[in-house]
Amino acid sequence: MEEFSALAARVAASVVELRGCLILSRDGLVLGAFPEGQEGLVKPAWLRFAVVGEPEKGFVEFGDEIWVYVRRGPYAAFAVSGLGVRPGLLIDQLDQMLYSAEEVRARREALRVPEVPPAPSGKPRTSLHPEARPSVPAPVASPFRPAPVEPPPPAAGPPPAERPSTAPAGEEEETEVDRVALAQELSKLLQETGGRDENQ
C-alpha cells in the first residue's frame, strides 16, 4: 500500500489544488491514498461517484470541486481537486500514475519466487505404463506310458523262469483253485510220507 500511496503523492506534487487522490483495484478497493492514511477525506466523494457507473475516463464538476476518474488495466484512480484545475491535465496525470502502478506490479511478479515442486517422498515411483512382460507358457502334462519290456528268450537247457506280470497291480488274473482236487493231492502226499516213515 505504501508504494501506491507514494504514487498518489507524486500526482499531488504536480497538481497544486489537489485535495485528495485514491488508487483503487478493479473492484473498487482502496490500494493507496493521498494524503497517506487519510483516504476518509476522499472516500465519500468516491462512493457518490461510483453510483454513476463504470466509465473509463471522465470528470464531474460538483459544487466547488472537480471529481476525476481514470481506469487502466487492473487499477483505477479517483481524485478531488479545486475548480482552478484543468480536468484534462488531471486525467493525464492520473493516467501516468496508473501506468507506473502497472510497472510496479510487473516488477513484483518478476521477482516472485517460482513455485518449487514438492520433494520426493522416498517411496519408489510406479510407472504409469508398466512394461509388457512376455508370457511364459505353462507346462502341459502329457500322459507317458512306458512300453512293456520283453525278457530275452530262455537259453536251451534250464527251465524258463516265470515272467513277471506286466499287468498293473491289482489286475492280475485270478485263477480258480479246485479245492477238491487240491485236498485229494494233499491226502496222497500225506499217505506216501506216512508209509515211508513206517517202513523205516
Secondary structure by P-SEA (a helix, b strand, c coil): caaaaaaaaaaaaacccccbbbbbccccccccccccccccccaaaaaaaaaaccccccccccccbbbbbbbcccbbbbbbbcccccaaaaaaaaaaaaaaaaaaaaaaaaaccccccccccccbbbbccccccbbbbcccccccccccccccccccccccccccccccccccbbbbbaaaaaaaaaaaaaaaaaaaaaac
